[in-house]
Amino acid sequence: MNFLPGMKTYIGIGITLFGTIAQAVGWDWWAAMSGDIESIANQVLQVIGLVVATVGRAVAKPKA
């Protein structure tokens, strides 16, 4: 898995923060469809971000 070398952890953290901040400030881009979809979409973003950050951290090579 060599996509985005050196950036997966930071991108994952950014995605997670985006979902968290969107939920905290009440951005309602999904609310036009349903209030539940907004909450689910933000939680999905958080989970995806955590997975990307975890994979990035797991495959990171220690700097010698």
Backbone torsions as a table, in degrees:
resi	resn	phi	psi	omega
1	MET	NA	97.9	-174.8
2	ASN	-123.4	32.5	175.7
3	PHE	-87.4	144.6	-179.2
4	LEU	49.8	60.7	-177.3
5	PRO	-59.0	125.7	176.4
6	GLY	82.2	3.1	-174.9
7	MET	-123.3	-9.8	-173.1
8	LYS	-60.4	-41.9	-178.6
9	THR	-62.7	-46.3	-177.9
10	TYR	-69.7	-37.6	176.9
11	ILE	-65.8	-42.0	178.0
12	GLY	-62.2	-41.9	177.3
13	ILE	-64.3	-40.7	178.5
14	GLY	-62.7	-43.1	178.9
15	ILE	-63.5	-43.1	179.3
16	THR	-62.2	-45.2	179.1
17	LEU	-63.6	-37.9	179.2
18	PHE	-60.4	-47.0	178.4
19	GLY	-63.3	-40.3	-179.9
20	THR	-67.7	-46.3	-179.6
21	ILE	-65.9	-40.4	178.8
22	ALA	-59.5	-41.7	179.9
23	GLN	-70.6	-38.4	-177.1
24	ALA	-68.1	-39.4	-177.5
25	VAL	-92.5	-2.6	174.8
26	GLY	76.6	30.2	174.0
27	TRP	-60.6	129.6	-171.6
28	ASP	-120.0	50.1	180.0
29	TRP	-67.7	-26.9	-179.9
30	TRP	-96.4	-11.2	-172.9
31	ALA	-65.2	-21.1	178.8
32	ALA	-61.1	-31.4	178.5
33	MET	-83.1	-50.8	-178.7
34	SER	-171.2	144.1	178.2
35	GLY	-63.8	-32.9	179.6
36	ASP	-68.6	-35.0	-179.3
37	ILE	-64.3	-36.4	178.9
38	GLU	-60.4	-47.9	-179.8
39	SER	-63.8	-43.8	179.8
40	ILE	-64.0	-43.1	-179.3
41	ALA	-61.8	-43.3	179.3
42	ASN	-66.6	-37.5	178.2
43	GLN	-68.4	-37.6	176.5
44	VAL	-63.4	-42.3	176.6
45	LEU	-59.5	-42.0	179.5
46	GLN	-63.1	-44.1	-179.5
47	VAL	-65.5	-44.3	178.4
48	ILE	-60.4	-43.7	178.6
49	GLY	-61.4	-42.6	178.7
50	LEU	-65.2	-38.7	178.8
51	VAL	-65.1	-46.0	180.0
52	VAL	-62.5	-43.5	179.2
53	ALA	-63.9	-40.4	179.8
54	THR	-66.4	-43.4	177.8
55	VAL	-63.4	-43.1	178.9
56	GLY	-59.9	-42.0	179.8
57	ARG	-69.9	-37.7	-177.7
58	ALA	-67.2	-36.2	-177.3
59	VAL	-93.6	0.9	180.0
60	ALA	-66.6	139.2	177.4
61	LYS	-97.9	132.4	179.8
62	PRO	-64.4	140.0	178.6
63	LYS	-80.8	127.6	-176.1
64	ALA	-84.1	NA	NA
